[in-house]
Amino acid sequence: MKRQRRGTILLLVVLLVILLLAGCLNSGGEITQNSPANEDTNPIWDFKYDPPITITTAIVDENRPNAFKPGESLTDNVHTRWMEENLGIVTKFDWIVSKFDDADTKIRLALAVNGKLPDTFNADGDILKNLLQADKLLPLDDAIEKYAHPRLKEALEKYAYTLTEVTKDGKIYGLPHFSEGDEGTVMWIRKDWLEKLSLDPPTTISQLENVLKAFSEQDPNGNGLDDEVGLAVPLKEGPWSWMGQTDAIAGAFSGQMLSTFDIKLFWNENENGSLVYGAVQPDAKKYLETMSSWMAKGYMDREAGMKDPSKASEMAVNGMAGVMFGPFWMGAWPLGDTVKVDAEANWQAFPLPAGPDGLKGKAQKPLYGIYTVFSKDFKNMEAWFSYYNKVLAKNFGPEDPYFDPRFANGFHEGYDYVIKDDNIITVDFEAEGVPNDKWPLADGSSMDMRWMLYPLTGGAPALPYMNADAIKKMSKNSDAEVTTPIEQGLKGLNSAQLTAAGIAIAEQELEIPNQYHGPLTDGMEKNGVFLQKLVTESYLSIIYGEKPLSYFDEFVAQFYKNGGDVITKEVNDWYNENKP
């Protein structure tokens, strides 16, 4: 917040008197008390806008369960009331829609009629491109410099490539919604099946194939039926997905990574230093050869090509598959549910298998995705950052100057935590002896607080690999003293999850990143959907044996003929201008 300069001593004196009586003027002209800029008298976290300011936003409400207590909603809940009473910030929704496509339609309509946009909302892809072209977004460089949390500034500098898509004429027009980046693939295996069949955990692709063969043929679930396959995998979306992905199989054969479902993922450097779409580079044939062999031998479900990650996981949970790749959190859901079918089930995570040449690799989960953007007319960037910094600092604990001590135990008692016998309980309320009238929800489940907390920030504020040190510490010694909220959160993981998280971080150096971070190109807009369909269907036809491996070269030619050549040129033009 700025105090305006005045040319005369008289005007300066008058202004100082007004400020002393009424507070300071914020960037939007609102009167505030205990403002974030008033650090000389109050801690930086202690602010309140008085009278309250209103920030408008928009949201896709997917009607997730456990998000609100009876009688509460997106527009009226414990957190919206808390924000108004304690921070002087009112959240107003310009629109609430049930599908992402509907949100895009709302923005397109606003652009078409030059209508008003929300103060802040999420955007990516062609919508983001259209907003930039229409000059509808607020440049953020000054606000970032003045108000952003130092850790956010560091991340934006370290991962500067995340800003290229929202940079125009040298100015930044959006904030990347960072992910933690710690969900890198691990190999989940039914350890009880390994022990039952006297098998060692596989360390190579060859050994993994032997395990898949045994799991598929030796009735490890003991029901006397030939109903098992080795590997639970979703192939509907190709090699890379959010769970059940086979990026580790690709990484055992190549230093390049594959995606068929997104034309922006993965672009890798070839031997000439140019970017090539990973799914059409020659090493991909080794991945396809392995996967088609496993399919032909019955080591994978014949219906995998029609399954998304959730459907594929049902085979693992129902005791019909013994290996599945994916993030560390799978040890609770969905794999933790396997004990409902088999009380002896024991899923454990293991390091990734090496290829015939000793190669190991996995995809780096994109460290950013959608962007938080702001209407060109928005006047309260200081207030927005004040809230963003507060919820970001919640991860780091009392040592962070933006940490709000009112959130020391959690956000709201009776919602994301309860206190019993001076202990903070966040899960397993019944098992912990919490009276049922104190449970956050009547069925004893935990609340999903994201919908309450983050409509203004585009999601939970996070930074790449901000959990890494805590994971290393807690996976080494789960009884180590907890000193930050991140470490406290890790205490809530079960032992399988914590072990898996430790493996994922230990193998972080194996991650293969996407090297294209530019906007959706004209060629992608024109031909991207067709090419994604072409590549995905071609992969499936080879894996299922409907086409020979040699068909790979034919489909690659089709890829380049139908717009892939134009997109490759656009991507490399961008890369030559922006490569580090």
C-alpha positions as CSV (number, residue, x, y, z in Angstrom):
1,M,0.0,0.0,0.0
2,K,1.4,3.4,-0.9
3,R,1.1,6.7,0.8
4,Q,0.7,9.3,-1.9
5,R,3.3,12.0,-2.2
6,R,2.3,15.5,-1.7
7,G,4.0,18.7,-2.9
8,T,3.5,20.8,0.2
9,I,4.1,20.3,3.9
10,L,0.5,21.4,4.6
11,L,-1.0,18.7,2.4
12,L,1.4,16.1,4.0
13,V,0.3,17.1,7.5
14,V,-3.3,16.8,6.5
15,L,-2.8,13.4,5.0
16,L,-0.9,12.2,8.1
17,V,-3.8,13.3,10.3
18,I,-6.3,11.5,8.1
19,L,-4.2,8.3,8.1
20,L,-3.8,8.4,11.9
21,L,-7.5,8.7,12.3
22,A,-8.8,6.3,9.7
23,G,-6.1,3.9,8.8
24,C,-4.2,3.6,5.4
25,L,-5.5,3.7,1.9
26,N,-5.0,0.4,0.1
27,S,-4.3,-0.1,-3.6
28,G,-8.0,-0.2,-4.3
29,G,-8.8,2.9,-2.3
30,E,-10.3,1.1,0.6
31,I,-9.7,2.1,4.2
32,T,-7.8,-0.5,6.2
33,Q,-6.7,-1.2,9.7
34,N,-3.8,-3.5,10.6
35,S,-3.0,-3.7,6.9
36,P,-0.2,-6.0,5.6
37,A,2.0,-3.0,4.8
38,N,1.7,-1.7,8.4
39,E,4.6,-3.9,9.6
40,D,6.0,-1.4,12.1
41,T,3.1,-2.0,14.5
42,N,1.7,-5.4,13.6
43,P,3.1,-8.7,12.5
44,I,2.8,-9.1,8.8
45,W,0.2,-11.9,9.2
46,D,-2.0,-9.6,11.3
47,F,-4.2,-7.5,9.1
48,K,-7.8,-6.7,8.6
49,Y,-9.5,-4.6,5.9
50,D,-12.1,-2.3,7.5
51,P,-14.6,-1.8,5.9
52,P,-14.3,-5.2,4.3
53,I,-13.3,-5.5,0.6
54,T,-14.9,-7.9,-1.8
55,I,-13.0,-10.1,-4.2
56,T,-15.0,-11.8,-7.0
57,T,-14.0,-15.2,-8.4
58,A,-15.5,-18.1,-10.3
59,I,-15.3,-21.8,-9.6
60,V,-16.0,-25.3,-11.1
61,D,-18.0,-27.0,-8.4
62,E,-17.8,-30.7,-9.1
63,N,-20.1,-31.4,-6.1
64,R,-17.5,-33.4,-4.2
65,P,-18.6,-35.3,-1.2
66,N,-17.5,-34.3,2.3
67,A,-16.8,-30.7,1.3
68,F,-19.3,-29.0,3.6
69,K,-21.4,-29.6,6.7
70,P,-25.2,-29.6,6.4
71,G,-26.4,-26.1,5.9
72,E,-23.1,-24.8,4.6
73,S,-22.1,-24.2,1.0
74,L,-19.5,-22.5,-1.2
75,T,-21.0,-19.1,-0.6
76,D,-21.6,-19.5,3.2
77,N,-19.4,-21.6,5.4
78,V,-17.2,-21.4,8.4
79,H,-14.2,-20.2,6.4
80,T,-16.0,-17.5,4.4
81,R,-17.4,-16.1,7.6
82,W,-14.0,-16.3,9.3
83,M,-12.4,-14.4,6.4
84,E,-14.9,-11.6,6.6
85,E,-14.8,-11.3,10.4
86,N,-11.0,-11.7,10.8
87,L,-9.5,-10.5,7.6
88,G,-12.1,-8.2,6.2
89,I,-12.1,-10.1,2.9
90,V,-15.4,-11.1,1.3
91,T,-15.5,-13.8,-1.4
92,K,-18.1,-13.4,-4.0
93,F,-18.7,-15.8,-6.9
94,D,-19.6,-14.3,-10.2
95,W,-20.4,-17.8,-11.4
96,I,-20.4,-21.4,-10.1
97,V,-20.6,-24.1,-12.8
98,S,-20.4,-27.8,-12.7
99,K,-18.1,-28.5,-15.6
100,F,-14.8,-27.0,-16.8
101,D,-16.3,-26.6,-20.3
102,D,-19.0,-24.4,-18.9
103,A,-16.4,-22.2,-17.2
104,D,-14.6,-21.8,-20.6
105,T,-17.9,-20.9,-22.2
106,K,-18.6,-18.2,-19.6
107,I,-15.2,-16.7,-20.3
108,R,-15.7,-16.8,-24.1
109,L,-19.0,-15.1,-23.7
110,A,-17.5,-12.4,-21.6
111,L,-14.8,-11.8,-24.2
112,A,-17.3,-11.8,-27.1
113,V,-19.5,-9.1,-25.5
114,N,-16.7,-7.3,-23.7
115,G,-18.3,-8.3,-20.4
116,K,-17.0,-8.1,-16.9
117,L,-14.7,-10.8,-15.8
118,P,-14.2,-12.0,-12.2
119,D,-11.4,-10.3,-10.2
120,T,-9.5,-13.6,-10.2
121,F,-10.1,-17.0,-11.8
122,N,-8.2,-19.9,-13.4
123,A,-7.3,-20.2,-17.1
124,D,-5.1,-22.2,-19.4
125,G,-4.7,-23.3,-23.0
126,D,-6.7,-21.5,-25.7
127,I,-8.7,-19.6,-23.1
128,L,-5.6,-18.1,-21.6
129,K,-4.3,-17.3,-25.1
130,N,-7.5,-15.5,-25.9
131,L,-7.5,-13.5,-22.7
132,L,-3.9,-12.4,-23.4
133,Q,-4.7,-11.4,-27.0
134,A,-7.7,-9.5,-25.8
135,D,-5.6,-7.6,-23.3
136,K,-8.0,-8.5,-20.5
137,L,-5.5,-9.5,-17.8
138,L,-3.6,-7.5,-15.2
139,P,0.2,-7.4,-15.3
140,L,1.6,-8.8,-12.1
141,D,5.3,-7.9,-12.0
142,D,4.9,-5.0,-9.5
143,A,2.5,-6.9,-7.3
144,I,4.8,-9.9,-7.2
145,E,7.8,-7.8,-6.3
146,K,5.9,-5.9,-3.5
147,Y,3.6,-8.5,-2.0
148,A,4.6,-12.0,-2.9
149,H,5.9,-14.4,-0.3
150,P,9.7,-14.7,-0.6
151,R,9.4,-18.5,-1.1
152,L,7.0,-17.9,-4.0
153,K,9.4,-15.4,-5.5
154,E,12.2,-18.0,-5.2
155,A,10.1,-20.6,-7.0
156,L,9.2,-18.3,-9.8
157,E,12.8,-17.5,-10.3
158,K,14.0,-21.1,-10.1
159,Y,11.2,-22.4,-12.3
160,A,11.1,-19.3,-14.6
161,Y,10.0,-21.5,-17.5
162,T,6.6,-21.8,-15.9
163,L,5.9,-18.2,-16.7
164,T,6.6,-18.3,-20.4
165,E,3.0,-19.1,-21.3
166,V,1.7,-16.0,-19.3
167,T,4.4,-13.6,-20.4
168,K,3.6,-11.0,-23.0
169,D,5.8,-8.1,-24.1
170,G,8.1,-8.8,-21.1
171,K,5.3,-8.7,-18.5
172,I,3.8,-11.5,-16.4
173,Y,0.0,-12.0,-16.5
174,G,-0.6,-15.0,-14.4
175,L,0.7,-17.1,-11.5
176,P,1.3,-20.8,-12.1
177,H,-0.6,-23.2,-9.9
178,F,2.4,-25.1,-8.7
179,S,2.3,-28.7,-7.6
180,E,4.5,-30.3,-4.9
181,G,6.1,-32.5,-7.5
182,D,6.6,-35.4,-5.0
183,E,4.1,-37.7,-6.6
184,G,6.7,-39.4,-8.9
185,T,6.0,-43.0,-9.8
186,V,6.9,-45.9,-7.6
187,M,6.3,-49.6,-8.2
188,W,3.6,-51.0,-6.0
189,I,3.6,-54.9,-5.5
190,R,1.6,-57.3,-3.4
191,K,4.4,-58.3,-1.1
192,D,2.3,-61.1,0.3
193,W,2.0,-62.6,-3.2
194,L,5.8,-62.4,-3.6
195,E,6.3,-64.3,-0.4
196,K,3.6,-66.8,-1.2
197,L,5.3,-67.7,-4.6
198,S,8.8,-67.4,-3.1
199,L,9.7,-64.5,-5.4
200,D,12.1,-61.6,-4.7
201,P,11.1,-58.0,-5.5
202,P,12.1,-57.3,-9.1
203,T,14.9,-54.8,-9.8
204,T,15.0,-55.2,-13.6
205,I,12.4,-55.2,-16.3
206,S,13.3,-58.9,-17.0
207,Q,12.7,-59.8,-13.3
208,L,9.5,-57.8,-13.4
209,E,8.3,-59.9,-16.3
210,N,8.9,-63.0,-14.4
211,V,6.9,-61.7,-11.5
212,L,4.0,-60.7,-13.9
213,K,4.1,-64.2,-15.3
214,A,3.9,-65.9,-11.9
215,F,1.1,-63.6,-10.7
216,S,-0.8,-64.3,-13.9
217,E,-0.4,-68.1,-13.9
218,Q,0.1,-69.4,-10.3
219,D,-3.2,-68.3,-8.7
220,P,-1.7,-66.0,-6.0
221,N,-5.1,-65.1,-4.7
222,G,-5.8,-68.7,-4.0
223,N,-9.3,-68.9,-5.3
224,G,-8.7,-71.7,-7.7
225,L,-9.7,-69.5,-10.7
226,D,-7.6,-68.1,-13.5
227,D,-8.7,-64.6,-12.8
228,E,-5.4,-62.8,-12.1
229,V,-3.2,-60.7,-14.3
230,G,0.2,-59.4,-13.3
231,L,-0.2,-55.7,-14.0
232,A,-3.1,-53.4,-13.4
233,V,-2.9,-50.6,-15.9
234,P,-5.1,-48.0,-17.6
235,L,-4.3,-47.7,-21.3
236,K,-7.3,-45.5,-22.3
237,E,-5.2,-42.4,-21.9
238,G,-1.8,-43.8,-22.9
239,P,1.5,-44.2,-21.0
240,W,1.2,-41.2,-18.8
241,S,-1.7,-40.6,-16.4
242,W,-2.3,-39.6,-12.8
243,M,-2.4,-43.2,-11.5
244,G,-1.4,-46.6,-12.9
245,Q,0.9,-44.9,-15.4
246,T,3.6,-46.9,-17.3
247,D,6.2,-44.2,-17.5
248,A,8.7,-46.4,-15.6
249,I,8.5,-49.0,-18.4
250,A,9.2,-46.3,-21.0
251,G,12.0,-44.9,-18.8
252,A,13.7,-48.3,-18.7
253,F,14.3,-48.1,-22.4
254,S,14.9,-44.4,-23.1
255,G,15.9,-41.1,-21.7
256,Q,12.8,-39.6,-23.4
257,M,9.3,-39.7,-22.0
258,L,6.0,-40.5,-23.5
259,S,2.5,-39.1,-23.5
260,T,-0.2,-39.7,-26.1
261,F,-3.1,-37.9,-24.4
262,D,-1.7,-34.4,-24.3
263,I,0.0,-32.8,-27.3
264,K,2.0,-30.5,-24.9
265,L,3.5,-33.5,-23.1
266,F,6.2,-34.8,-23.4
267,W,8.7,-33.0,-25.7
268,N,12.3,-34.1,-25.2
269,E,15.6,-33.2,-26.8
270,N,16.9,-35.5,-29.4
271,E,20.6,-36.1,-30.2
272,N,20.6,-33.0,-32.3
273,G,19.4,-30.8,-29.5
274,S,15.9,-30.3,-31.1
275,L,12.7,-31.1,-29.3
276,V,10.7,-34.1,-30.5
277,Y,7.3,-35.3,-29.4
278,G,8.3,-38.3,-27.2
279,A,5.5,-40.6,-28.4
280,V,6.9,-40.5,-32.0
281,Q,10.6,-40.8,-31.2
282,P,12.3,-44.2,-32.1
283,D,12.9,-45.5,-28.6
284,A,9.1,-45.6,-28.1
285,K,9.1,-48.8,-30.1
286,K,10.9,-50.5,-27.3
287,Y,8.2,-49.6,-24.9
288,L,5.5,-50.7,-27.3
289,E,7.3,-54.0,-28.0
290,T,7.4,-54.8,-24.3
291,M,3.8,-53.8,-23.6
292,S,2.5,-55.7,-26.6
293,S,4.4,-58.8,-25.5
294,W,2.9,-58.6,-22.0
295,M,-0.6,-58.1,-23.4
296,A,-0.2,-61.2,-25.7
297,K,1.0,-63.3,-22.8
298,G,-1.9,-62.3,-20.6
299,Y,0.0,-60.3,-18.1
300,M,-2.3,-57.3,-18.5
301,D,-6.1,-57.0,-18.6
302,R,-7.5,-57.3,-22.1
303,E,-9.9,-54.5,-21.2
304,A,-7.2,-52.1,-20.1
305,G,-7.6,-50.0,-23.3
306,M,-11.1,-49.0,-22.1
307,K,-10.1,-48.3,-18.5
308,D,-9.2,-45.0,-16.8
309,P,-7.0,-45.1,-13.7
310,S,-9.8,-45.6,-11.2
311,K,-11.3,-48.5,-13.2
312,A,-7.9,-50.1,-13.6
313,S,-7.3,-49.9,-9.8
314,E,-10.4,-52.0,-9.2
315,M,-8.5,-55.1,-10.4
316,A,-5.7,-54.4,-7.9
317,V,-8.1,-53.7,-5.1
318,N,-10.2,-56.8,-5.9
319,G,-7.2,-59.2,-5.7
320,M,-7.0,-59.7,-9.5
321,A,-3.6,-57.9,-10.1
322,G,-0.4,-57.8,-8.1
323,V,1.6,-54.9,-9.6
324,M,0.6,-51.3,-10.2
325,F,2.7,-48.2,-10.8
326,G,1.7,-44.8,-9.4
327,P,2.1,-42.1,-6.7
328,F,3.0,-42.7,-3.1
329,W,-0.4,-42.0,-1.8
330,M,-1.9,-45.1,-3.4
331,G,-1.0,-47.0,-0.2
332,A,-4.1,-45.6,1.4
333,W,-6.5,-45.2,-1.5
334,P,-7.2,-47.2,-3.5
335,L,-4.8,-50.0,-2.6
336,G,-5.5,-49.8,1.1
337,D,-9.0,-51.0,0.3
338,T,-7.6,-54.4,-0.8
339,V,-7.8,-55.7,2.9
340,K,-11.6,-55.6,2.6
341,V,-11.2,-58.4,0.0
342,D,-8.2,-60.1,1.5
343,A,-7.2,-59.4,5.1
344,E,-3.7,-60.6,4.4
345,A,-3.1,-58.2,1.5
346,N,0.1,-56.2,1.8
347,W,0.9,-53.7,-0.9
348,Q,4.4,-52.3,-0.6
349,A,6.3,-49.8,-2.8
350,F,9.7,-50.7,-4.4
351,P,12.3,-48.8,-6.5
352,L,11.8,-48.7,-10.2
353,P,13.1,-51.6,-12.4
354,A,16.1,-51.1,-14.7
355,G,16.1,-51.8,-18.4
356,P,18.5,-54.1,-20.2
357,D,21.1,-51.4,-20.3
358,G,20.7,-50.4,-16.7
359,L,18.5,-47.4,-17.5
360,K,15.8,-46.2,-15.1
361,G,13.5,-43.3,-15.5
362,K,10.1,-41.8,-14.8
363,A,8.1,-38.8,-15.9
364,Q,8.4,-35.6,-13.9
365,K,4.9,-34.8,-12.9
366,P,4.3,-31.3,-14.4
367,L,5.2,-28.8,-11.7
368,Y,2.5,-26.5,-12.8
369,G,-0.7,-26.5,-14.8
370,I,-3.5,-24.0,-14.8
371,Y,-2.8,-20.4,-14.0
372,T,-4.4,-18.0,-11.6
373,V,-5.1,-14.8,-13.5
374,F,-6.6,-11.4,-12.6
375,S,-9.0,-9.0,-14.4
376,K,-7.3,-5.9,-15.8
377,D,-9.6,-3.8,-13.5
378,F,-8.7,-5.6,-10.3
379,K,-7.5,-3.2,-7.6
380,N,-6.8,-5.3,-4.6
381,M,-3.7,-7.4,-5.4
382,E,-2.2,-6.6,-2.0
383,A,-5.2,-8.2,-0.3
384,W,-5.1,-11.2,-2.6
385,F,-1.4,-11.8,-1.8
386,S,-2.0,-11.2,1.9
387,Y,-4.4,-14.2,1.9
388,Y,-2.3,-16.3,-0.5
389,N,0.8,-15.8,1.6
390,K,-1.1,-16.8,4.7
391,V,-2.3,-20.1,3.4
392,L,1.1,-20.8,1.8
393,A,2.8,-20.1,5.1
394,K,0.4,-22.6,6.8
395,N,2.7,-25.3,5.4
396,F,5.9,-24.0,7.0
397,G,4.9,-23.4,10.6
398,P,5.5,-20.6,13.1
399,E,9.0,-19.7,11.9
400,D,7.4,-18.3,8.8
401,P,6.6,-14.6,9.3
402,Y,3.3,-15.0,7.3
403,F,2.2,-17.9,9.5
404,D,-1.1,-17.1,11.2
405,P,-1.0,-18.6,14.8
406,R,-4.8,-19.0,14.6
407,F,-4.1,-21.8,12.2
408,A,-1.5,-23.5,14.5
409,N,-3.7,-26.6,15.0
410,G,-5.5,-26.5,11.7
411,F,-7.9,-24.2,10.0
412,H,-11.1,-24.7,11.9
413,E,-11.7,-26.9,15.0
414,G,-14.5,-29.4,14.3
415,Y,-13.8,-29.2,10.6
416,D,-10.3,-30.4,9.6
417,Y,-9.4,-31.3,13.2
418,V,-10.7,-31.9,16.7
419,I,-9.0,-31.8,20.0
420,K,-9.2,-34.6,22.5
421,D,-7.1,-34.9,25.7
422,D,-4.9,-32.0,24.3
423,N,-4.2,-34.1,21.2
424,I,-5.0,-32.8,17.7
425,I,-7.0,-35.5,15.8
426,T,-7.3,-35.2,12.0
427,V,-8.3,-38.8,11.0
428,D,-9.8,-42.0,12.5
429,F,-12.0,-40.0,14.9
430,E,-13.9,-43.1,16.1
431,A,-10.7,-45.1,16.6
432,E,-9.2,-42.2,18.5
433,G,-12.1,-42.1,20.9
434,V,-13.6,-38.8,19.8
435,P,-17.3,-38.6,20.7
436,N,-19.4,-38.9,17.6
437,D,-21.1,-35.5,18.3
438,K,-17.6,-34.0,17.8
439,W,-16.9,-35.6,14.5
440,P,-16.6,-33.2,11.6
441,L,-19.1,-35.3,9.6
442,A,-21.8,-37.6,10.9
443,D,-20.2,-40.7,9.4
444,G,-16.8,-40.1,11.0
445,S,-15.1,-39.3,7.7
446,S,-12.7,-36.4,7.2
447,M,-13.8,-33.2,5.5
448,D,-12.4,-32.1,2.1
449,M,-11.6,-28.5,3.0
450,R,-10.2,-27.5,-0.4
451,W,-13.5,-26.1,-1.6
452,M,-13.8,-23.8,1.5
453,L,-10.2,-22.6,1.6
454,Y,-8.9,-22.0,-1.9
455,P,-11.5,-20.4,-4.3
456,L,-9.6,-17.2,-4.4
457,T,-6.2,-18.8,-4.9
458,G,-7.0,-21.3,-7.6
459,G,-6.2,-24.2,-5.4
460,A,-4.0,-25.0,-2.4
461,P,-0.9,-22.9,-2.6
462,A,2.1,-25.1,-3.0
463,L,5.7,-25.0,-4.2
464,P,7.7,-27.6,-6.1
465,Y,9.3,-30.2,-3.8
466,M,8.4,-28.2,-0.7
467,N,7.7,-31.5,1.0
468,A,11.0,-33.2,0.1
469,D,13.0,-32.5,3.2
470,A,10.2,-33.5,5.5
471,I,9.6,-36.7,3.5
472,K,13.3,-37.6,3.8
473,K,13.2,-37.0,7.5
474,M,10.0,-38.8,8.4
475,S,10.5,-41.8,6.1
476,K,13.9,-42.3,7.8
477,N,12.4,-42.1,11.2
478,S,8.6,-41.9,11.5
479,D,8.9,-41.1,15.2
480,A,11.1,-38.1,14.6
481,E,10.1,-34.8,16.3
482,V,7.5,-32.9,14.3
483,T,8.4,-29.3,13.8
484,T,6.3,-28.1,10.8
485,P,2.8,-28.6,9.6
486,I,4.2,-30.5,6.6
487,E,5.8,-33.0,8.9
488,Q,2.6,-33.2,10.9
489,G,0.7,-34.0,7.7
490,L,3.2,-36.8,6.9
491,K,2.4,-38.3,10.4
492,G,-1.0,-39.0,9.0
493,L,0.3,-41.3,6.3
494,N,0.3,-45.0,6.9
495,S,3.6,-46.9,6.8
496,A,3.2,-48.0,3.2
497,Q,2.6,-44.5,2.0
498,L,5.5,-43.0,4.0
499,T,7.9,-45.7,2.7
500,A,6.6,-45.1,-0.9
501,A,7.1,-41.3,-0.5
502,G,10.7,-41.9,0.7
503,I,11.3,-44.0,-2.4
504,A,9.8,-41.5,-4.7
505,I,12.0,-38.7,-3.3
506,A,15.1,-40.9,-3.3
507,E,14.5,-41.5,-7.0
508,Q,13.8,-37.9,-7.8
509,E,16.9,-37.6,-10.0
510,L,15.3,-40.2,-12.3
511,E,12.6,-37.8,-13.3
512,I,12.5,-36.8,-17.0
513,P,10.9,-33.4,-17.4
514,N,8.8,-32.0,-20.3
515,Q,10.9,-29.4,-22.1
516,Y,8.2,-27.5,-23.8
517,H,6.6,-24.8,-21.7
518,G,5.2,-22.5,-24.2
519,P,1.6,-21.6,-25.1
520,L,-0.8,-23.7,-27.0
521,T,0.5,-23.2,-30.6
522,D,-1.7,-22.4,-33.6
523,G,-0.9,-25.9,-34.9
524,M,-1.9,-27.5,-31.6
525,E,-5.2,-25.6,-31.7
526,K,-5.8,-26.8,-35.3
527,N,-4.6,-30.4,-35.2
528,G,-3.8,-31.3,-31.6
529,V,-7.0,-33.2,-30.8
530,F,-6.7,-35.2,-34.0
531,L,-3.1,-36.1,-33.4
532,Q,-3.7,-37.1,-29.8
533,K,-6.4,-39.4,-31.0
534,L,-4.1,-40.8,-33.7
535,V,-1.2,-41.5,-31.4
536,T,-3.4,-43.0,-28.6
537,E,-5.2,-45.3,-31.0
538,S,-2.0,-46.3,-32.8
539,Y,-0.4,-47.2,-29.5
540,L,-3.4,-49.3,-28.5
541,S,-3.5,-51.1,-31.9
542,I,0.1,-52.1,-31.5
543,I,-0.2,-53.1,-27.8
544,Y,-3.2,-55.3,-28.6
545,G,-1.5,-56.9,-31.6
546,E,-4.0,-55.5,-34.1
547,K,-1.0,-53.9,-35.9
548,P,2.6,-55.1,-36.1
549,L,5.4,-53.2,-34.4
550,S,6.5,-52.0,-37.8
551,Y,3.2,-50.0,-38.0
552,F,4.9,-47.5,-35.7
553,D,6.9,-46.0,-38.6
554,E,3.7,-45.6,-40.7
555,F,1.8,-43.9,-37.9
556,V,4.7,-41.5,-37.2
557,A,4.6,-40.5,-40.9
558,Q,0.9,-39.9,-40.5
559,F,1.6,-37.8,-37.4
560,Y,3.9,-35.5,-39.3
561,K,1.8,-35.3,-42.4
562,N,-1.3,-34.3,-40.4
563,G,0.1,-31.3,-38.6
564,G,2.9,-32.8,-36.5
565,D,5.5,-31.2,-38.7
566,V,4.0,-27.7,-38.2
567,I,3.7,-28.2,-34.4
568,T,7.3,-29.5,-34.2
569,K,8.5,-26.4,-36.0
570,E,6.5,-24.2,-33.7
571,V,7.7,-25.9,-30.6
572,N,11.4,-25.7,-31.7
573,D,11.0,-22.0,-32.7
574,W,9.8,-21.4,-29.2
575,Y,12.6,-23.6,-27.7
576,N,15.3,-21.8,-29.7
577,E,14.2,-18.5,-28.2
578,N,13.6,-19.7,-24.6
579,K,15.9,-22.6,-23.9
580,P,17.9,-22.2,-20.7
